[in-house]
Amino acid sequence: MKYQRGVTSIEYALLATLIAVAIIVGVGATGEANAQSWSNWTAKVIAAVKGH
């Protein structure tokens, strides 16, 4: 019985680790895309201000 508890605990730990890695990768990718979007927007605003 105790052996099964240990195996279940390991499975839950591995699952939690996998979920955490997926979240970290997703947030990182979203942050990179967001940073690029803001950079593009800033460049367009600066170009528009200089154009006037």
C-alpha positions in Angstrom: 0.0 0.0 0.0 2.8 2.5 0.9 4.5 1.6 -2.4 1.4 2.8 -4.3 1.4 6.1 -2.4 5.0 6.7 -3.4 4.3 6.0 -7.0 1.3 8.2 -7.0 3.2 11.0 -5.4 6.0 10.7 -8.0 3.4 10.8 -10.8 1.8 13.9 -9.4 5.2 15.6 -9.0 6.1 14.8 -12.6 2.7 16.1 -13.8 3.1 19.3 -11.8 6.6 19.8 -13.2 5.4 19.3 -16.7 2.6 21.8 -16.2 5.0 24.4 -14.7 7.4 24.0 -17.6 4.6 24.5 -20.1 3.4 27.6 -18.3 6.9 29.1 -18.2 7.5 28.4 -21.9 4.1 29.9 -22.8 4.6 33.0 -20.7 8.0 33.4 -22.2 6.8 33.2 -25.7 3.9 35.6 -25.0 6.3 38.0 -23.4 8.6 38.0 -26.5 5.7 38.6 -28.9 4.4 41.4 -26.7 7.8 43.0 -26.5 8.1 42.9 -30.3 4.6 44.4 -30.6 5.5 47.3 -28.3 8.8 47.9 -30.1 6.9 48.1 -33.5 4.3 50.4 -32.0 7.0 52.7 -30.5 8.9 52.9 -33.7 5.7 53.9 -35.6 4.8 56.6 -33.0 8.3 58.0 -33.2 8.2 58.0 -37.0 4.8 59.8 -37.0 6.1 62.4 -34.5 9.2 63.1 -36.6 7.1 63.3 -39.7 5.1 66.3 -38.5 
